[in-house]
Amino acid sequence: MLFNTLSSWLVINGQYTEEFNIEQSDVDGVPQITCWVASQVGKNFQVHYRDQSRRTFRATVSIDGNKCGGRILRNGKISGHLDGISTSSTTLRPFVFSSLSFTEEEDLSTMGSLSNVGQIEVAIAYVVILGNDALRPYQVPAEQKVNEKAKKGIDHQTRFGDTVQQDVMRAVKTRQIGKDVVRFCFRYRPLEVLRAHEIAPPAPTPVASTSTSSSQRTKKRRASDEPEDVKPTTVDDDEVLIISDSEDEKQRTLNRRKKMKIKREQVKRESLSVPMSGEVIDLT
């Protein structure tokens, strides 16, 4: 999401996360940019932020209504990220999407705490650095357990993974200049829920395979391209072999052969009826 020179985005399992239905509103005099993203159970995520103006600013991250720390960017550095909640100056517990846990207990106070579950907020403010300060690790929030009747369409929450090492962190004292410049709000739900509410586009329709029909058409084309299988036609007289390109031609050839045969027979009969000189023919 983008606001003037400032921007923020999520990276889930190492991949940039697509944002849906981006909207801008005003909350207590502070611009708020809101979008929806698809959460994936068991996947780690990082919260990224950037300011092209190169001013010193603070990014404070809250998840499910719990403050999870922040970062100061100064000395011309324009971008940073937060990938977990710091438990000491050298360790943190990563952000991980998980399913909402349910209980049969009906606790009104627990039901009321769901208002911010499924939401990641990044508040950006310009600050002045006053000096060094002692690092105060954040307390890791417990996983939410709610009565199923009170979940209100919320299926996922954020838990905190196993402790990992991080670069040494130092704390500084700051003074904020005015109000927050902007708040970026990511509302996360399972992809199928976003599709059901027409927030995310529907799943692509599978395209029927055309390989079979293409193969059949190819076979038909090849069959039609092959020359006609012409069988030889034989005539009784002198075993003459004739290759004909058409039935008409074959018929004409046969007619010619018949006429030639009849003429030869007539000649033979005539030669038999003519006596040779000095030869007696017995006709009895």
C-alpha positions in Angstrom: 0.0 0.0 0.0 1.1 3.5 -0.7 0.6 7.0 0.8 2.7 9.8 -0.7 6.3 8.8 -0.2 5.4 6.1 2.4 4.5 2.5 1.7 4.0 -0.8 3.5 3.6 -4.4 2.5 3.6 -7.9 3.8 5.9 -10.8 2.8 4.5 -14.3 3.5 6.9 -17.2 3.3 9.3 -15.1 1.3 6.7 -14.0 -1.3 5.1 -10.5 -1.7 1.5 -10.7 -0.7 -1.2 -9.5 -3.1 -3.5 -6.8 -1.6 -7.2 -6.6 -2.3 -9.8 -3.8 -2.0 -7.4 -1.0 -1.0 -9.3 1.9 0.6 -8.4 5.2 2.3 -10.2 6.8 5.2 -9.6 9.3 8.0 -9.4 8.0 11.7 -9.0 10.7 14.3 -7.4 13.0 11.8 -4.9 10.5 10.6 -5.1 8.9 7.1 -5.7 5.2 7.3 -5.0 2.9 4.3 -6.7 -0.4 4.5 -6.6 -3.6 2.5 -7.3 -7.3 2.7 -4.6 -10.1 2.3 -4.8 -13.9 2.2 -3.3 -15.5 5.3 -1.9 -19.0 5.3 -1.8 -21.2 8.4 1.7 -22.1 9.5 3.5 -19.5 7.3 5.9 -16.9 8.7 5.4 -13.3 7.6 7.3 -10.0 7.7 6.0 -6.5 7.9 7.9 -4.1 5.5 7.8 -0.3 5.4 9.6 2.4 3.3 9.9 6.2 3.1 11.4 7.7 -0.1 11.8 11.1 1.6 14.8 9.7 3.7 13.5 11.5 6.8 14.0 9.9 10.2 10.8 8.0 11.0 9.4 5.3 13.3 7.3 2.3 12.2 5.3 0.8 15.1 3.6 -2.6 14.4 0.5 -3.9 16.2 -0.9 -7.3 15.5 -4.4 -8.5 16.7 -4.5 -5.5 18.9 -1.1 -6.2 20.6 1.9 -3.9 20.2 4.8 -5.9 18.8 7.5 -3.3 18.6 8.9 -1.0 16.0 12.0 0.3 14.2 13.6 3.7 13.8 15.0 4.4 10.3 17.6 7.2 10.1 20.8 8.3 8.4 19.1 8.2 4.9 18.0 4.6 5.3 14.6 4.3 3.5 13.3 0.8 4.2 13.2 -1.8 6.9 11.1 -4.7 8.2 9.9 -6.4 11.3 9.6 -10.2 11.3 8.9 -11.0 14.9 8.6 -9.7 18.4 12.0 -9.1 20.2 12.4 -11.1 23.4 15.9 -9.8 24.0 18.6 -7.7 22.3 19.6 -10.8 20.2 16.5 -13.0 20.0 13.0 -12.8 18.6 10.0 -15.0 18.0 8.8 -14.8 14.4 5.3 -13.9 13.3 3.3 -17.0 12.2 -0.3 -17.2 11.0 -2.4 -19.8 12.8 -6.0 -21.0 13.2 -8.1 -19.4 15.8 -8.5 -21.6 18.9 -12.0 -22.2 20.3 -13.4 -22.9 23.7 -16.8 -23.8 25.1 -16.5 -21.2 27.8 -18.5 -18.0 27.2 -16.3 -15.1 28.5 -17.7 -11.7 27.5 -14.3 -10.1 28.0 -12.7 -12.6 25.6 -15.5 -11.9 23.1 -14.9 -8.2 23.2 -11.1 -8.7 22.5 -11.9 -10.0 19.0 -12.4 -6.5 17.5 -8.7 -6.4 16.4 -8.0 -10.0 15.7 -7.1 -10.6 12.1 -5.6 -7.2 11.7 -2.0 -5.9 11.3 -1.4 -2.2 11.7 1.7 -0.2 10.8 1.8 3.4 12.2 4.3 5.7 10.7 5.5 8.9 12.4 8.4 11.3 11.9 10.6 11.6 15.0 13.6 13.3 16.4 16.2 11.1 18.2 17.1 12.4 21.6 19.7 9.7 22.7 20.2 6.1 23.6 17.8 4.2 25.8 17.6 0.8 27.5 16.0 -1.9 25.5 12.7 -3.1 26.9 11.7 -6.4 25.4 8.0 -6.8 24.6 5.9 -9.5 26.3 4.8 -12.2 23.9 1.0 -12.2 23.8 -0.9 -15.4 24.5 -2.9 -17.1 21.7 -6.5 -16.1 21.6 -9.1 -18.7 22.6 -12.7 -17.7 22.0 -16.2 -19.2 21.9 -17.1 -20.3 18.4 -20.3 -18.3 18.6 -18.2 -15.1 18.9 -15.7 -15.6 16.2 -17.7 -13.3 13.8 -16.1 -14.7 10.6 -12.6 -14.6 12.0 -10.7 -17.8 11.3 -7.0 -16.9 11.7 -4.8 -15.2 14.3 -1.1 -14.6 14.7 1.0 -16.7 17.0 4.8 -16.4 17.7 7.2 -19.1 16.6 10.2 -20.6 18.3 12.9 -18.2 19.4 15.6 -17.4 16.8 18.7 -15.2 16.8 18.7 -11.7 15.4 21.2 -8.9 15.0 21.9 -7.0 18.1 19.2 -4.4 18.8 19.7 -1.0 20.4 17.1 1.4 21.8 16.9 5.1 21.4 14.7 7.8 22.9 12.6 9.8 20.4 10.2 12.6 20.3 7.4 12.4 17.8 6.7 15.3 15.4 2.9 15.8 15.4 0.5 13.0 14.7 1.1 9.8 12.9 1.6 10.5 9.3 -0.4 7.5 8.2 -1.6 4.1 9.4 -1.5 1.1 7.2 -4.0 -1.6 8.1 -3.8 -5.2 6.7 -6.9 -7.3 7.4 -6.1 -11.0 6.9 -8.4 -13.9 6.3 -8.1 -17.3 4.5 -8.2 -16.9 0.7 -11.4 -19.0 0.4 -13.1 -16.6 2.8 -12.0 -13.6 0.8 -13.3 -15.3 -2.4 -16.6 -16.1 -0.8 -17.1 -12.5 0.1 -16.0 -11.4 -3.4 -13.0 -9.5 -2.0 -10.5 -11.7 -3.9 -11.1 -12.8 -7.4 -12.5 -16.3 -7.9 -10.3 -19.3 -8.5 -9.3 -19.6 -12.2 -11.5 -22.1 -14.1 -9.6 -25.1 -15.3 -9.2 -25.2 -19.1 -10.2 -28.5 -20.7 -7.3 -30.3 -22.4 -7.4 -29.9 -26.2 -4.5 -32.3 -26.8 -6.9 -35.2 -27.7 -9.1 -33.3 -30.1 -6.0 -31.7 -31.6 -4.4 -35.1 -32.1 -7.6 -36.4 -33.7 -7.8 -33.4 -36.1 -4.1 -33.9 -36.9 -4.7 -37.5 -37.7 -7.7 -36.6 -39.9 -5.6 -34.0 -41.8 -2.8 -36.5 -42.3 -5.2 -39.1 -43.6 -6.8 -36.7 -46.1 -3.3 -35.5 -47.2 -2.2 -39.0 -48.2 -2.7 -40.0 -51.9 -5.6 -42.3 -52.8 -4.7 -46.0 -52.7 -5.2 -47.0 -56.3 -5.4 -50.7 -57.0 -4.2 -52.1 -60.3 -6.8 -53.2 -62.8 -6.0 -56.2 -65.0 -7.5 -57.2 -68.4 -7.6 -60.8 -69.6 -6.0 -60.1 -72.9 -2.2 -60.3 -72.8 -2.2 -59.6 -69.0 -1.8 -55.8 -69.6 -1.4 -53.8 -66.3 -3.2 -50.5 -66.3 -3.0 -47.8 -63.5 -6.1 -45.6 -63.7 -6.6 -42.3 -62.0 -10.4 -42.5 -62.2 -13.3 -44.9 -62.9 -14.1 -43.1 -66.1 -10.6 -43.7 -67.4 -10.7 -47.3 -66.4 -14.0 -47.8 -68.2 -12.8 -46.1 -71.4 -9.7 -48.3 -71.3 -11.7 -51.5 -70.9 -14.0 -50.5 -73.8 -11.0 -49.9 -76.0 -9.5 -53.3 -75.1 -12.8 -55.0 -75.8 -13.0 -53.4 -79.2 -9.5 -54.5 -80.0 -10.2 -58.0 -78.9 -13.3 -58.2 -81.0 -11.4 -57.0 -84.1 -8.6 -59.5 -83.5 -11.2 -62.3 -83.3 -12.8 -61.2 -86.5 -9.5 -61.2 -88.2 -8.8 -64.7 -87.0 -12.1 -66.0 -88.3 -11.6 -64.4 -91.6 -8.2 -65.9 -92.0 -9.6 -69.3 -91.3 -12.3 -69.0 -94.0 -9.9 -68.1 -96.8 -8.4 -71.3 -98.4 -4.7 -71.4 -99.2 -3.8 -72.2 -102.8 -3.4 -75.9 -103.5 -4.9 -76.8 -100.1 -8.1 -78.9 -99.7 -10.3 -78.1 -96.8 -12.6 -80.8 -95.5 -15.8 -79.3 -94.4 -17.6 -82.5 -93.5 
